[in-house]
């Protein structure tokens, strides 16, 4: 059984028999976070882009635990210079790690790291396709709606999609519902909303826009789990 724990904003922890994966571990400074950084002991950390609300505590967690950070090349290079353990990848590339198979997808957004007051460009942002225990999980990262989501849905039988719905910086509910139509996952969990007023959204409204004969919408609060056991 695979357990997905929502840590708030876009941060998730995926626990499977292959290991524990953290995605975009923004804990410190996250008003929706329900856990402590010291309690996180991942095997791998996936970071979609360099913005502070996504790279979050990844560097410190890696330095403390030795966990491998997987990120686009430019970002992986930066975190390695900061003392973290990293593996660089890029869009379209895939690799099998001890904690699962990871493939990078495109994401339409920006990526910059605030390095002591100076913004450092950290390459193209990404989403992640993760394959563990025979299940496919898609974390879209911060992204707009894009047509090639249909290719992802056509090529990968998604068991779970994690999609932003906050609007302003990413897809809003309407675009996320259309993305769900293109991706055709068995289950979708909305993310990247309500952390701050500028991305306040009603996830129930998003749910009504999704054809639940095709995709089940699971709305989980920060600190709650969802189990992939079908």
ChimeraX commands (.cxc) that place a marker at each C-alpha (Angstrom):
marker #1 position 0.00,0.00,0.00 radius 0.5
marker #1 position 1.19,3.52,-0.83 radius 0.5
marker #1 position 0.45,6.30,1.63 radius 0.5
marker #1 position 0.37,9.91,0.46 radius 0.5
marker #1 position 0.53,12.50,3.24 radius 0.5
marker #1 position -0.32,16.12,2.45 radius 0.5
marker #1 position 2.08,18.47,4.21 radius 0.5
marker #1 position 0.40,21.66,3.01 radius 0.5
marker #1 position 0.74,23.93,-0.07 radius 0.5
marker #1 position 2.40,21.64,-2.68 radius 0.5
marker #1 position 4.35,19.47,-0.22 radius 0.5
marker #1 position 3.66,15.74,-0.05 radius 0.5
marker #1 position 5.29,12.70,1.47 radius 0.5
marker #1 position 4.90,9.40,-0.39 radius 0.5
marker #1 position 5.60,6.26,1.63 radius 0.5
marker #1 position 5.88,2.91,-0.13 radius 0.5
marker #1 position 7.78,-0.35,0.20 radius 0.5
marker #1 position 10.46,1.24,-2.01 radius 0.5
marker #1 position 11.15,4.14,0.33 radius 0.5
marker #1 position 9.95,7.58,1.40 radius 0.5
marker #1 position 9.80,10.49,-1.04 radius 0.5
marker #1 position 9.29,14.15,-0.14 radius 0.5
marker #1 position 8.04,16.54,-2.81 radius 0.5
marker #1 position 8.54,20.31,-2.53 radius 0.5
marker #1 position 9.07,20.24,1.26 radius 0.5
marker #1 position 8.08,23.79,2.19 radius 0.5
marker #1 position 7.59,23.47,5.96 radius 0.5
marker #1 position 9.37,26.38,7.65 radius 0.5
marker #1 position 7.29,29.50,7.08 radius 0.5
marker #1 position 4.37,27.55,5.65 radius 0.5
marker #1 position 1.22,28.65,7.50 radius 0.5
marker #1 position -0.54,25.41,6.53 radius 0.5
marker #1 position 2.25,23.04,7.63 radius 0.5
marker #1 position 1.34,20.52,10.33 radius 0.5
marker #1 position 4.68,18.76,10.86 radius 0.5
marker #1 position 8.19,19.59,12.02 radius 0.5
marker #1 position 11.20,19.49,9.71 radius 0.5
marker #1 position 13.11,17.36,12.23 radius 0.5
marker #1 position 10.50,14.61,11.89 radius 0.5
marker #1 position 11.04,14.19,8.14 radius 0.5
marker #1 position 13.46,11.38,7.25 radius 0.5
marker #1 position 13.07,10.81,3.50 radius 0.5
marker #1 position 15.12,8.65,1.17 radius 0.5
marker #1 position 14.60,11.06,-1.73 radius 0.5
marker #1 position 13.46,14.65,-2.17 radius 0.5
marker #1 position 11.91,15.86,-5.43 radius 0.5
marker #1 position 11.97,19.62,-6.05 radius 0.5
marker #1 position 10.00,21.06,-8.95 radius 0.5
marker #1 position 11.62,24.51,-9.05 radius 0.5
marker #1 position 13.62,27.02,-7.07 radius 0.5
marker #1 position 10.94,29.26,-5.56 radius 0.5
marker #1 position 11.10,29.36,-1.77 radius 0.5
marker #1 position 7.63,27.88,-1.28 radius 0.5
marker #1 position 8.77,24.75,-3.13 radius 0.5
marker #1 position 12.46,24.17,-2.46 radius 0.5
marker #1 position 11.56,25.06,1.13 radius 0.5
marker #1 position 13.59,23.00,3.59 radius 0.5
marker #1 position 15.01,20.59,1.00 radius 0.5
marker #1 position 18.63,21.64,1.41 radius 0.5
marker #1 position 18.61,21.41,5.20 radius 0.5
marker #1 position 16.78,18.08,5.17 radius 0.5
marker #1 position 19.28,16.65,2.70 radius 0.5
marker #1 position 22.25,17.90,4.73 radius 0.5
marker #1 position 20.77,16.43,7.91 radius 0.5
marker #1 position 19.63,13.05,6.54 radius 0.5
marker #1 position 21.72,12.50,3.41 radius 0.5
marker #1 position 18.54,12.26,1.33 radius 0.5
marker #1 position 19.09,12.69,-2.40 radius 0.5
marker #1 position 17.54,15.80,-3.97 radius 0.5
marker #1 position 16.31,15.18,-7.52 radius 0.5
marker #1 position 15.75,18.39,-9.48 radius 0.5
marker #1 position 16.33,20.03,-12.87 radius 0.5
marker #1 position 20.05,20.39,-13.65 radius 0.5
marker #1 position 20.53,24.05,-12.75 radius 0.5
marker #1 position 18.69,23.72,-9.44 radius 0.5
marker #1 position 20.42,20.43,-8.57 radius 0.5
marker #1 position 23.78,22.11,-9.20 radius 0.5
marker #1 position 22.89,25.00,-6.90 radius 0.5
marker #1 position 21.76,22.81,-3.99 radius 0.5
marker #1 position 24.90,20.70,-4.33 radius 0.5
marker #1 position 26.98,23.87,-3.95 radius 0.5
marker #1 position 24.97,24.57,-0.80 radius 0.5
marker #1 position 26.10,21.21,0.65 radius 0.5
marker #1 position 23.11,19.04,-0.26 radius 0.5
marker #1 position 23.22,15.62,-1.91 radius 0.5
marker #1 position 21.70,15.95,-5.38 radius 0.5
marker #1 position 21.09,14.22,-8.68 radius 0.5
marker #1 position 20.53,16.45,-11.74 radius 0.5
marker #1 position 17.90,15.57,-14.34 radius 0.5
marker #1 position 15.94,17.45,-16.97 radius 0.5
marker #1 position 12.64,17.53,-18.82 radius 0.5
marker #1 position 11.83,14.21,-20.49 radius 0.5
marker #1 position 14.49,12.29,-18.59 radius 0.5
marker #1 position 13.71,9.36,-16.31 radius 0.5
marker #1 position 15.74,7.32,-13.85 radius 0.5
marker #1 position 15.21,4.46,-11.42 radius 0.5
marker #1 position 16.25,5.27,-7.87 radius 0.5
marker #1 position 16.14,2.99,-4.81 radius 0.5
marker #1 position 12.99,4.89,-3.71 radius 0.5
marker #1 position 11.20,4.61,-7.08 radius 0.5
marker #1 position 11.28,5.55,-10.75 radius 0.5
marker #1 position 11.15,9.29,-11.48 radius 0.5
marker #1 position 10.54,11.04,-14.80 radius 0.5
marker #1 position 10.50,14.81,-15.32 radius 0.5
marker #1 position 7.73,16.54,-17.26 radius 0.5
marker #1 position 7.49,20.10,-18.42 radius 0.5
marker #1 position 5.73,22.73,-16.32 radius 0.5
marker #1 position 4.87,26.25,-17.44 radius 0.5
marker #1 position 6.09,28.54,-14.68 radius 0.5
marker #1 position 9.32,30.24,-13.57 radius 0.5
marker #1 position 12.20,29.15,-11.36 radius 0.5
marker #1 position 14.48,31.32,-9.25 radius 0.5
marker #1 position 16.25,30.86,-5.91 radius 0.5
marker #1 position 16.54,33.73,-3.43 radius 0.5
marker #1 position 20.21,33.52,-2.48 radius 0.5
marker #1 position 20.70,36.01,0.36 radius 0.5
marker #1 position 18.63,38.67,-1.37 radius 0.5
marker #1 position 19.80,37.96,-4.93 radius 0.5
marker #1 position 17.57,36.01,-7.31 radius 0.5
marker #1 position 19.47,33.18,-8.99 radius 0.5
marker #1 position 17.87,31.64,-12.08 radius 0.5
marker #1 position 17.51,27.90,-11.59 radius 0.5
marker #1 position 16.46,26.64,-15.01 radius 0.5
marker #1 position 13.16,25.29,-16.26 radius 0.5
marker #1 position 10.59,24.16,-13.68 radius 0.5
marker #1 position 9.20,20.65,-13.90 radius 0.5
marker #1 position 6.56,18.21,-12.83 radius 0.5
marker #1 position 7.26,14.63,-11.75 radius 0.5
marker #1 position 5.95,11.25,-12.82 radius 0.5
marker #1 position 6.65,8.76,-10.04 radius 0.5
marker #1 position 6.31,4.99,-10.36 radius 0.5
marker #1 position 6.26,2.98,-7.12 radius 0.5
marker #1 position 4.69,-0.41,-6.33 radius 0.5
marker #1 position 3.23,-0.53,-9.85 radius 0.5
marker #1 position 1.36,2.79,-9.45 radius 0.5
marker #1 position 1.83,6.02,-11.41 radius 0.5
marker #1 position 1.65,9.31,-9.51 radius 0.5
marker #1 position 1.88,12.70,-11.24 radius 0.5
marker #1 position 2.85,15.83,-9.30 radius 0.5
marker #1 position 2.34,18.70,-11.75 radius 0.5
marker #1 position 4.39,21.25,-9.83 radius 0.5
marker #1 position 3.47,24.88,-10.38 radius 0.5
marker #1 position 2.07,25.06,-13.89 radius 0.5
marker #1 position -0.44,26.50,-16.28 radius 0.5
marker #1 position -2.72,24.24,-18.26 radius 0.5
marker #1 position -0.93,22.88,-21.34 radius 0.5
marker #1 position -2.09,20.64,-24.16 radius 0.5
marker #1 position 0.64,18.03,-23.75 radius 0.5
marker #1 position -1.04,16.93,-20.52 radius 0.5
marker #1 position -3.05,14.77,-22.90 radius 0.5
marker #1 position 0.18,13.02,-23.95 radius 0.5
marker #1 position 0.95,12.33,-20.31 radius 0.5
marker #1 position -2.51,10.85,-19.84 radius 0.5
marker #1 position -2.26,8.84,-23.07 radius 0.5
marker #1 position 1.15,7.35,-22.26 radius 0.5
marker #1 position 0.92,6.82,-18.51 radius 0.5
marker #1 position -2.07,5.15,-16.76 radius 0.5
marker #1 position -2.18,7.61,-13.88 radius 0.5
marker #1 position -3.46,6.32,-10.58 radius 0.5
marker #1 position -3.15,9.72,-8.89 radius 0.5
marker #1 position -2.62,13.30,-10.03 radius 0.5
marker #1 position -1.68,16.16,-7.69 radius 0.5
marker #1 position -2.75,19.40,-9.37 radius 0.5
marker #1 position -2.55,23.08,-8.36 radius 0.5
marker #1 position -5.84,24.98,-8.28 radius 0.5
marker #1 position -4.85,28.26,-6.60 radius 0.5
marker #1 position -4.93,30.52,-9.68 radius 0.5
marker #1 position -2.85,33.74,-9.83 radius 0.5
marker #1 position 0.49,31.85,-9.99 radius 0.5
marker #1 position -0.79,28.54,-11.45 radius 0.5
marker #1 position -3.87,26.96,-12.94 radius 0.5
marker #1 position -7.14,27.94,-11.33 radius 0.5
marker #1 position -9.99,25.50,-10.67 radius 0.5
marker #1 position -11.43,25.65,-14.20 radius 0.5
marker #1 position -8.11,25.00,-15.90 radius 0.5
marker #1 position -7.22,22.30,-13.37 radius 0.5
marker #1 position -10.53,20.56,-14.08 radius 0.5
marker #1 position -9.71,20.64,-17.80 radius 0.5
marker #1 position -6.23,19.30,-17.02 radius 0.5
marker #1 position -7.90,16.43,-15.17 radius 0.5
marker #1 position -9.93,15.69,-18.29 radius 0.5
marker #1 position -6.73,15.51,-20.37 radius 0.5
marker #1 position -4.78,13.43,-17.82 radius 0.5
marker #1 position -7.60,11.00,-16.91 radius 0.5
marker #1 position -6.17,9.88,-13.54 radius 0.5
marker #1 position -8.18,7.54,-11.35 radius 0.5
marker #1 position -7.90,10.05,-8.50 radius 0.5
marker #1 position -6.99,13.75,-8.34 radius 0.5
marker #1 position -5.99,15.68,-5.22 radius 0.5
marker #1 position -5.98,19.50,-5.44 radius 0.5
marker #1 position -3.00,21.40,-4.02 radius 0.5
marker #1 position -1.37,24.85,-3.98 radius 0.5
marker #1 position -4.39,26.74,-2.66 radius 0.5
marker #1 position -5.49,28.54,0.54 radius 0.5
marker #1 position -1.91,28.95,1.81 radius 0.5
marker #1 position -2.36,32.71,1.41 radius 0.5
marker #1 position -5.31,34.89,0.45 radius 0.5
marker #1 position -4.00,35.45,-3.07 radius 0.5
marker #1 position -4.50,31.74,-3.85 radius 0.5
marker #1 position -7.67,31.18,-1.79 radius 0.5
marker #1 position -9.98,28.70,-3.53 radius 0.5
marker #1 position -12.90,26.40,-2.76 radius 0.5
marker #1 position -11.78,22.83,-3.54 radius 0.5
marker #1 position -15.40,21.66,-3.48 radius 0.5
marker #1 position -16.09,23.98,-6.41 radius 0.5
marker #1 position -13.19,22.37,-8.28 radius 0.5
marker #1 position -14.67,18.96,-7.46 radius 0.5
marker #1 position -17.98,19.84,-9.13 radius 0.5
marker #1 position -16.15,20.65,-12.37 radius 0.5
marker #1 position -14.52,17.22,-12.64 radius 0.5
marker #1 position -16.27,14.28,-14.31 radius 0.5
marker #1 position -16.20,11.92,-11.34 radius 0.5
marker #1 position -17.37,9.05,-13.49 radius 0.5
marker #1 position -13.79,9.13,-14.83 radius 0.5
marker #1 position -11.79,10.66,-11.96 radius 0.5
marker #1 position -12.50,10.67,-8.25 radius 0.5
marker #1 position -11.67,13.91,-6.44 radius 0.5
marker #1 position -10.12,13.51,-3.00 radius 0.5
marker #1 position -9.86,16.68,-0.94 radius 0.5
marker #1 position -7.45,16.23,1.94 radius 0.5
marker #1 position -6.33,18.78,4.51 radius 0.5
marker #1 position -2.72,19.39,5.51 radius 0.5
marker #1 position -1.66,16.61,7.88 radius 0.5
marker #1 position -4.09,14.08,6.40 radius 0.5
marker #1 position -3.24,10.89,4.48 radius 0.5
marker #1 position -4.61,9.21,1.40 radius 0.5
marker #1 position -3.89,5.55,0.65 radius 0.5
marker #1 position -3.51,4.12,-2.84 radius 0.5
marker #1 position -4.79,0.61,-2.23 radius 0.5
marker #1 position -6.88,-0.14,-5.33 radius 0.5
marker link #1:1,2 radius 0.2
marker link #1:2,3 radius 0.2
marker link #1:3,4 radius 0.2
marker link #1:4,5 radius 0.2
marker link #1:5,6 radius 0.2
marker link #1:6,7 radius 0.2
marker link #1:7,8 radius 0.2
marker link #1:8,9 radius 0.2
marker link #1:9,10 radius 0.2
marker link #1:10,11 radius 0.2
marker link #1:11,12 radius 0.2
marker link #1:12,13 radius 0.2
marker link #1:13,14 radius 0.2
marker link #1:14,15 radius 0.2
marker link #1:15,16 radius 0.2
marker link #1:16,17 radius 0.2
marker link #1:17,18 radius 0.2
marker link #1:18,19 radius 0.2
marker link #1:19,20 radius 0.2
marker link #1:20,21 radius 0.2
marker link #1:21,22 radius 0.2
marker link #1:22,23 radius 0.2
marker link #1:23,24 radius 0.2
marker link #1:24,25 radius 0.2
marker link #1:25,26 radius 0.2
marker link #1:26,27 radius 0.2
marker link #1:27,28 radius 0.2
marker link #1:28,29 radius 0.2
marker link #1:29,30 radius 0.2
marker link #1:30,31 radius 0.2
marker link #1:31,32 radius 0.2
marker link #1:32,33 radius 0.2
marker link #1:33,34 radius 0.2
marker link #1:34,35 radius 0.2
marker link #1:35,36 radius 0.2
marker link #1:36,37 radius 0.2
marker link #1:37,38 radius 0.2
marker link #1:38,39 radius 0.2
marker link #1:39,40 radius 0.2
marker link #1:40,41 radius 0.2
marker link #1:41,42 radius 0.2
marker link #1:42,43 radius 0.2
marker link #1:43,44 radius 0.2
marker link #1:44,45 radius 0.2
marker link #1:45,46 radius 0.2
marker link #1:46,47 radius 0.2
marker link #1:47,48 radius 0.2
marker link #1:48,49 radius 0.2
marker link #1:49,50 radius 0.2
marker link #1:50,51 radius 0.2
marker link #1:51,52 radius 0.2
marker link #1:52,53 radius 0.2
marker link #1:53,54 radius 0.2
marker link #1:54,55 radius 0.2
marker link #1:55,56 radius 0.2
marker link #1:56,57 radius 0.2
marker link #1:57,58 radius 0.2
marker link #1:58,59 radius 0.2
marker link #1:59,60 radius 0.2
marker link #1:60,61 radius 0.2
marker link #1:61,62 radius 0.2
marker link #1:62,63 radius 0.2
marker link #1:63,64 radius 0.2
marker link #1:64,65 radius 0.2
marker link #1:65,66 radius 0.2
marker link #1:66,67 radius 0.2
marker link #1:67,68 radius 0.2
marker link #1:68,69 radius 0.2
marker link #1:69,70 radius 0.2
marker link #1:70,71 radius 0.2
marker link #1:71,72 radius 0.2
marker link #1:72,73 radius 0.2
marker link #1:73,74 radius 0.2
marker link #1:74,75 radius 0.2
marker link #1:75,76 radius 0.2
marker link #1:76,77 radius 0.2
marker link #1:77,78 radius 0.2
marker link #1:78,79 radius 0.2
marker link #1:79,80 radius 0.2
marker link #1:80,81 radius 0.2
marker link #1:81,82 radius 0.2
marker link #1:82,83 radius 0.2
marker link #1:83,84 radius 0.2
marker link #1:84,85 radius 0.2
marker link #1:85,86 radius 0.2
marker link #1:86,87 radius 0.2
marker link #1:87,88 radius 0.2
marker link #1:88,89 radius 0.2
marker link #1:89,90 radius 0.2
marker link #1:90,91 radius 0.2
marker link #1:91,92 radius 0.2
marker link #1:92,93 radius 0.2
marker link #1:93,94 radius 0.2
marker link #1:94,95 radius 0.2
marker link #1:95,96 radius 0.2
marker link #1:96,97 radius 0.2
marker link #1:97,98 radius 0.2
marker link #1:98,99 radius 0.2
marker link #1:99,100 radius 0.2
marker link #1:100,101 radius 0.2
marker link #1:101,102 radius 0.2
marker link #1:102,103 radius 0.2
marker link #1:103,104 radius 0.2
marker link #1:104,105 radius 0.2
marker link #1:105,106 radius 0.2
marker link #1:106,107 radius 0.2
marker link #1:107,108 radius 0.2
marker link #1:108,109 radius 0.2
marker link #1:109,110 radius 0.2
marker link #1:110,111 radius 0.2
marker link #1:111,112 radius 0.2
marker link #1:112,113 radius 0.2
marker link #1:113,114 radius 0.2
marker link #1:114,115 radius 0.2
marker link #1:115,116 radius 0.2
marker link #1:116,117 radius 0.2
marker link #1:117,118 radius 0.2
marker link #1:118,119 radius 0.2
marker link #1:119,120 radius 0.2
marker link #1:120,121 radius 0.2
marker link #1:121,122 radius 0.2
marker link #1:122,123 radius 0.2
marker link #1:123,124 radius 0.2
marker link #1:124,125 radius 0.2
marker link #1:125,126 radius 0.2
marker link #1:126,127 radius 0.2
marker link #1:127,128 radius 0.2
marker link #1:128,129 radius 0.2
marker link #1:129,130 radius 0.2
marker link #1:130,131 radius 0.2
marker link #1:131,132 radius 0.2
marker link #1:132,133 radius 0.2
marker link #1:133,134 radius 0.2
marker link #1:134,135 radius 0.2
marker link #1:135,136 radius 0.2
marker link #1:136,137 radius 0.2
marker link #1:137,138 radius 0.2
marker link #1:138,139 radius 0.2
marker link #1:139,140 radius 0.2
marker link #1:140,141 radius 0.2
marker link #1:141,142 radius 0.2
marker link #1:142,143 radius 0.2
marker link #1:143,144 radius 0.2
marker link #1:144,145 radius 0.2
marker link #1:145,146 radius 0.2
marker link #1:146,147 radius 0.2
marker link #1:147,148 radius 0.2
marker link #1:148,149 radius 0.2
marker link #1:149,150 radius 0.2
marker link #1:150,151 radius 0.2
marker link #1:151,152 radius 0.2
marker link #1:152,153 radius 0.2
marker link #1:153,154 radius 0.2
marker link #1:154,155 radius 0.2
marker link #1:155,156 radius 0.2
marker link #1:156,157 radius 0.2
marker link #1:157,158 radius 0.2
marker link #1:158,159 radius 0.2
marker link #1:159,160 radius 0.2
marker link #1:160,161 radius 0.2
marker link #1:161,162 radius 0.2
marker link #1:162,163 radius 0.2
marker link #1:163,164 radius 0.2
marker link #1:164,165 radius 0.2
marker link #1:165,166 radius 0.2
marker link #1:166,167 radius 0.2
marker link #1:167,168 radius 0.2
marker link #1:168,169 radius 0.2
marker link #1:169,170 radius 0.2
marker link #1:170,171 radius 0.2
marker link #1:171,172 radius 0.2
marker link #1:172,173 radius 0.2
marker link #1:173,174 radius 0.2
marker link #1:174,175 radius 0.2
marker link #1:175,176 radius 0.2
marker link #1:176,177 radius 0.2
marker link #1:177,178 radius 0.2
marker link #1:178,179 radius 0.2
marker link #1:179,180 radius 0.2
marker link #1:180,181 radius 0.2
marker link #1:181,182 radius 0.2
marker link #1:182,183 radius 0.2
marker link #1:183,184 radius 0.2
marker link #1:184,185 radius 0.2
marker link #1:185,186 radius 0.2
marker link #1:186,187 radius 0.2
marker link #1:187,188 radius 0.2
marker link #1:188,189 radius 0.2
marker link #1:189,190 radius 0.2
marker link #1:190,191 radius 0.2
marker link #1:191,192 radius 0.2
marker link #1:192,193 radius 0.2
marker link #1:193,194 radius 0.2
marker link #1:194,195 radius 0.2
marker link #1:195,196 radius 0.2
marker link #1:196,197 radius 0.2
marker link #1:197,198 radius 0.2
marker link #1:198,199 radius 0.2
marker link #1:199,200 radius 0.2
marker link #1:200,201 radius 0.2
marker link #1:201,202 radius 0.2
marker link #1:202,203 radius 0.2
marker link #1:203,204 radius 0.2
marker link #1:204,205 radius 0.2
marker link #1:205,206 radius 0.2
marker link #1:206,207 radius 0.2
marker link #1:207,208 radius 0.2
marker link #1:208,209 radius 0.2
marker link #1:209,210 radius 0.2
marker link #1:210,211 radius 0.2
marker link #1:211,212 radius 0.2
marker link #1:212,213 radius 0.2
marker link #1:213,214 radius 0.2
marker link #1:214,215 radius 0.2
marker link #1:215,216 radius 0.2
marker link #1:216,217 radius 0.2
marker link #1:217,218 radius 0.2
marker link #1:218,219 radius 0.2
marker link #1:219,220 radius 0.2
marker link #1:220,221 radius 0.2
marker link #1:221,222 radius 0.2
marker link #1:222,223 radius 0.2
marker link #1:223,224 radius 0.2
marker link #1:224,225 radius 0.2
marker link #1:225,226 radius 0.2
marker link #1:226,227 radius 0.2
marker link #1:227,228 radius 0.2
marker link #1:228,229 radius 0.2
marker link #1:229,230 radius 0.2
view
